Amino acid sequence: MDAPANLNRRLKRKQDRLNWEEFNLLENLLVFCTQKEYSVPTESRVSFQISGETRDDAICLLFKIDRQPDYLIREQNTLRPDYLALYMDSVECIFTIIEMKGTESHNTRHGIKQIVELKRILAQKFANSFPLGMKARFQGILLCPSTAEIPNPEIRRQRDNGFIILPVTRNYRAELFPYVSKRITKDDSYEHQTPTLKVGHGYLENLLINYALPQRLGKKEASGISLTYVLSDTEYANFVAVNGKYAVSVKQNATSNHITVLKEQLAQFPSLKKIPVQPLTDG
């Protein structure tokens, strides 16, 4: 199998538009919804950013979920929160659903419903596609102005069901890294830290954010995840996660060491290090 050329040109032509003919929901999430910037614009009088030290042994990604009118969650009347943060290190894998709301009580109650609905959808979608049985934790953040009416009964109800939602009231930009990078508990409350812009990305973060090809070069699977990531203009890696089986297949030049680098990077995560990384063979 000859490696295709001009992969970098394909990346440059990548459009910010979901592709439902080629990809399922999780694939569209990973290919098109990752945010290059970890500071979001103001909405409902609030905004936030996610800082944090750049590390190769941790991954922190931010996804935009409410992509009007190019919806990731397409079903009519389905509730859609604003953002999703993923944090993974050697111990944890945490999905934090973030909804930004104004001050009115009916809006903040609606925000809780939006967070809960995405948690339900993601838990179902990831059931058969999450690497090697790693148990992902889901939690939520409701971000509102300081004068907002917080729906405490709804938050307590979710807490009693094992789902923690942290209300954050802040009139200026909130710094959420300390909360998306740990398990939020019922006793936590927001303590503001001066935001500092995240500079650079670790190896895997950079690959996931900037190098997902908008077309797959591997086999399209009936379910699960099958994606292609560009390594150079003629080299790439296919990632497949289907029915509890996972693999990375790499097309590399004779003088490249992408397979070695990927193995070293994945080895820093206990639940990822067993994923086989192998040369892509013909046929």
C-alpha positions as CSV (number, residue, x, y, z in Angstrom):
1,M,0.0,0.0,0.0
2,D,1.5,3.3,-1.1
3,A,1.2,6.1,1.4
4,P,-0.9,9.0,0.0
5,A,0.8,12.3,-0.5
6,N,-0.3,15.8,0.3
7,L,-1.8,14.9,3.7
8,N,-0.8,18.3,5.1
9,R,-2.7,19.9,2.2
10,R,-5.8,17.9,3.2
11,L,-5.5,19.2,6.7
12,K,-5.3,22.8,5.6
13,R,-8.4,22.3,3.6
14,K,-10.3,20.9,6.5
15,Q,-13.6,22.7,7.0
16,D,-15.3,23.4,10.3
17,R,-18.3,21.3,9.3
18,L,-19.4,17.9,10.7
19,N,-19.3,15.1,8.2
20,W,-22.2,12.6,8.9
21,E,-21.7,10.7,5.7
22,E,-18.2,9.7,6.8
23,F,-18.3,9.8,10.6
24,N,-20.5,8.8,13.6
25,L,-21.1,11.1,16.6
26,L,-17.9,10.2,18.5
27,E,-15.8,10.4,15.4
28,N,-17.3,13.9,14.5
29,L,-16.6,14.9,18.1
30,L,-12.9,14.0,17.9
31,V,-12.3,15.2,14.3
32,F,-14.2,18.5,14.3
33,C,-15.1,19.7,17.8
34,T,-11.7,19.9,19.5
35,Q,-10.8,23.5,20.3
36,K,-7.4,24.9,19.6
37,E,-7.9,27.7,22.1
38,Y,-8.8,26.9,25.8
39,S,-10.3,30.3,26.4
40,V,-14.0,30.7,25.3
41,P,-15.9,33.8,24.4
42,T,-18.4,35.4,26.8
43,E,-21.9,33.9,26.7
44,S,-24.8,34.7,29.1
45,R,-22.4,37.2,30.8
46,V,-19.9,34.5,31.8
47,S,-16.7,33.0,30.2
48,F,-14.0,30.6,31.2
49,Q,-10.6,29.2,30.3
50,I,-8.7,26.1,31.1
51,S,-5.0,26.6,31.8
52,G,-2.6,24.1,33.2
53,E,1.0,23.0,32.6
54,T,1.8,21.4,29.3
55,R,2.7,17.7,30.0
56,D,3.3,14.7,27.8
57,D,1.9,12.4,30.6
58,A,-1.5,14.2,30.7
59,I,-4.1,15.1,28.1
60,C,-6.6,18.0,28.4
61,L,-9.0,18.6,25.5
62,L,-11.9,21.0,25.1
63,F,-14.7,20.3,22.8
64,K,-17.5,22.7,21.6
65,I,-20.8,20.8,21.7
66,D,-23.4,23.4,21.0
67,R,-22.4,24.2,17.4
68,Q,-25.4,26.1,16.1
69,P,-26.6,25.3,13.5
70,D,-24.1,22.5,12.8
71,Y,-25.3,20.4,15.7
72,L,-23.3,17.5,17.1
73,I,-26.4,16.2,18.9
74,R,-28.9,16.3,16.0
75,E,-32.1,14.8,17.4
76,Q,-34.9,17.4,17.6
77,N,-35.7,18.6,21.1
78,T,-32.5,17.2,22.5
79,L,-30.8,19.3,25.1
80,R,-27.3,20.5,24.2
81,P,-24.8,21.9,26.7
82,D,-22.0,24.3,25.6
83,Y,-18.7,22.5,26.1
84,L,-17.1,19.2,27.1
85,A,-13.6,19.0,28.7
86,L,-11.6,15.7,28.8
87,Y,-8.8,15.2,31.2
88,M,-6.7,12.1,31.3
89,D,-3.5,11.2,33.2
90,S,-2.0,8.1,34.7
91,V,-4.8,7.8,37.3
92,E,-7.9,9.5,36.0
93,C,-10.1,9.9,32.9
94,I,-12.6,12.7,33.5
95,F,-15.3,14.1,31.3
96,T,-16.6,17.5,32.6
97,I,-19.7,18.9,30.9
98,I,-19.8,22.7,31.1
99,E,-22.9,24.8,30.6
100,M,-23.0,28.6,30.7
101,K,-26.2,30.3,31.9
102,G,-27.6,33.6,32.9
103,T,-29.3,34.6,36.1
104,E,-32.9,33.4,35.8
105,S,-33.9,30.3,37.7
106,H,-35.7,28.7,34.7
107,N,-32.5,29.0,32.7
108,T,-30.2,27.5,35.4
109,R,-32.6,24.6,35.9
110,H,-32.6,24.1,32.1
111,G,-28.8,24.1,32.3
112,I,-28.8,21.1,34.7
113,K,-31.0,19.2,32.2
114,Q,-28.6,20.0,29.4
115,I,-25.6,18.7,31.4
116,V,-27.5,15.5,32.4
117,E,-28.6,14.8,28.9
118,L,-25.1,14.9,27.4
119,K,-23.8,12.7,30.2
120,R,-26.5,10.1,29.3
121,I,-25.6,10.2,25.6
122,L,-21.8,10.0,26.1
123,A,-22.0,7.2,28.6
124,Q,-24.0,5.2,26.1
125,K,-21.8,6.0,23.2
126,F,-18.5,5.3,25.0
127,A,-19.7,2.0,26.4
128,N,-18.1,-0.1,23.6
129,S,-15.5,2.4,22.4
130,F,-13.5,3.4,25.4
131,P,-9.9,2.2,25.5
132,L,-9.4,-1.0,27.4
133,G,-12.1,-0.7,29.9
134,M,-10.9,2.5,31.5
135,K,-13.8,3.7,33.6
136,A,-14.5,7.3,32.6
137,R,-15.9,9.6,35.2
138,F,-18.6,12.1,34.2
139,Q,-19.2,15.4,36.1
140,G,-20.7,18.8,35.4
141,I,-20.1,22.5,35.9
142,L,-22.9,25.1,35.7
143,L,-21.2,28.5,35.2
144,C,-23.4,31.5,36.0
145,P,-23.0,35.2,37.0
146,S,-22.7,35.9,40.7
147,T,-26.4,37.0,41.0
148,A,-27.8,33.8,39.4
149,E,-30.4,31.7,41.1
150,I,-28.7,28.3,41.6
151,P,-31.0,25.3,41.2
152,N,-29.8,23.6,44.4
153,P,-32.6,21.0,44.6
154,E,-31.8,19.8,41.1
155,I,-28.1,19.6,41.9
156,R,-28.7,17.6,45.1
157,R,-31.0,15.3,43.2
158,Q,-28.2,14.5,40.7
159,R,-25.7,14.2,43.5
160,D,-27.9,11.6,45.2
161,N,-27.8,9.7,41.9
162,G,-24.0,9.8,41.9
163,F,-23.6,12.6,39.4
164,I,-21.8,15.7,40.7
165,I,-22.5,19.1,39.2
166,L,-20.5,22.1,40.6
167,P,-22.2,25.5,40.5
168,V,-19.7,28.2,39.7
169,T,-20.8,31.9,40.0
170,R,-18.3,34.3,38.6
171,N,-18.8,37.7,36.9
172,Y,-15.4,37.6,35.1
173,R,-13.5,34.9,33.4
174,A,-13.4,31.7,35.5
175,E,-10.4,29.4,35.6
176,L,-11.7,25.8,35.4
177,F,-8.5,23.7,35.1
178,P,-8.4,22.9,38.9
179,Y,-11.9,21.4,38.5
180,V,-11.8,19.6,35.1
181,S,-8.5,17.9,36.1
182,K,-9.9,16.2,39.3
183,R,-12.9,14.4,40.6
184,I,-15.3,17.1,41.8
185,T,-16.8,16.2,45.2
186,K,-20.0,17.4,46.9
187,D,-17.9,19.5,49.3
188,D,-16.1,21.4,46.6
189,S,-16.7,25.1,45.9
190,Y,-15.2,27.4,43.3
191,E,-12.1,29.3,44.5
192,H,-10.8,31.7,41.8
193,Q,-7.3,31.5,40.5
194,T,-5.8,34.1,38.2
195,P,-6.1,32.7,34.7
196,T,-2.8,32.0,32.8
197,L,-3.1,31.1,29.2
198,K,-2.1,27.5,28.4
199,V,1.1,27.6,26.3
200,G,1.6,24.7,23.8
201,H,0.4,21.1,24.0
202,G,1.9,17.8,24.8
203,Y,2.6,15.3,22.0
204,L,-0.8,13.4,22.1
205,E,-2.8,16.6,22.8
206,N,-1.2,18.2,19.7
207,L,-1.9,15.1,17.6
208,L,-5.6,14.9,18.7
209,I,-6.3,18.7,18.3
210,N,-4.4,19.5,15.1
211,Y,-3.9,16.4,13.0
212,A,-7.2,14.5,12.7
213,L,-7.8,14.0,9.0
214,P,-11.3,14.9,7.8
215,Q,-11.4,11.6,5.9
216,R,-10.4,8.2,7.2
217,L,-7.7,6.3,5.3
218,G,-8.5,3.0,7.1
219,K,-11.6,0.7,7.0
220,K,-14.9,2.2,8.0
221,E,-16.3,0.2,10.9
222,A,-20.0,-0.4,11.5
223,S,-19.7,1.0,15.0
224,G,-17.0,2.4,17.3
225,I,-14.2,4.7,16.3
226,S,-12.0,4.6,13.2
227,L,-9.9,7.7,12.6
228,T,-6.7,8.8,10.8
229,Y,-4.1,11.2,12.2
230,V,-1.5,12.8,10.1
231,L,2.2,12.3,11.1
232,S,3.8,14.0,8.0
233,D,2.9,14.8,4.4
234,T,3.0,11.0,3.5
235,E,2.8,9.3,6.9
236,Y,-0.2,8.7,9.2
237,A,-1.7,6.6,12.0
238,N,-5.1,4.9,11.9
239,F,-6.7,4.5,15.3
240,V,-9.5,1.9,15.7
241,A,-11.7,1.2,18.8
242,V,-14.5,-1.3,18.1
243,N,-16.3,-3.7,20.4
244,G,-13.6,-3.5,23.1
245,K,-10.7,-4.0,20.7
246,Y,-8.2,-1.3,20.0
247,A,-5.3,-0.8,17.7
248,V,-3.0,1.9,16.1
249,S,-1.7,1.1,12.7
250,V,1.1,3.4,11.4
251,K,2.2,4.0,7.8
252,Q,5.7,5.5,8.2
253,N,8.8,5.9,6.0
254,A,11.8,3.7,6.5
255,T,13.7,6.4,8.3
256,S,10.9,7.5,10.6
257,N,10.4,6.5,14.2
258,H,6.7,7.3,14.7
259,I,5.8,3.9,16.0
260,T,8.4,4.1,18.7
261,V,7.3,7.6,19.7
262,L,3.6,6.6,19.8
263,K,4.4,3.5,22.0
264,E,6.4,5.7,24.4
265,Q,3.6,8.3,24.6
266,L,0.9,5.7,25.2
267,A,3.0,3.9,27.8
268,Q,2.6,6.9,30.1
269,F,-1.1,6.0,30.5
270,P,-1.8,2.6,32.2
271,S,-5.0,2.1,30.4
272,L,-3.6,3.0,27.0
273,K,-0.2,1.3,27.1
274,K,-1.6,-2.1,26.1
275,I,-3.0,-0.7,22.8
276,P,-0.9,-2.3,20.1
277,V,1.0,0.1,17.8
278,Q,2.1,-1.7,14.7
279,P,3.2,-1.0,11.1
280,L,0.3,-0.7,8.6
281,T,0.6,-3.7,6.3
282,D,-0.6,-3.9,2.7
283,G,-4.1,-5.1,2.2
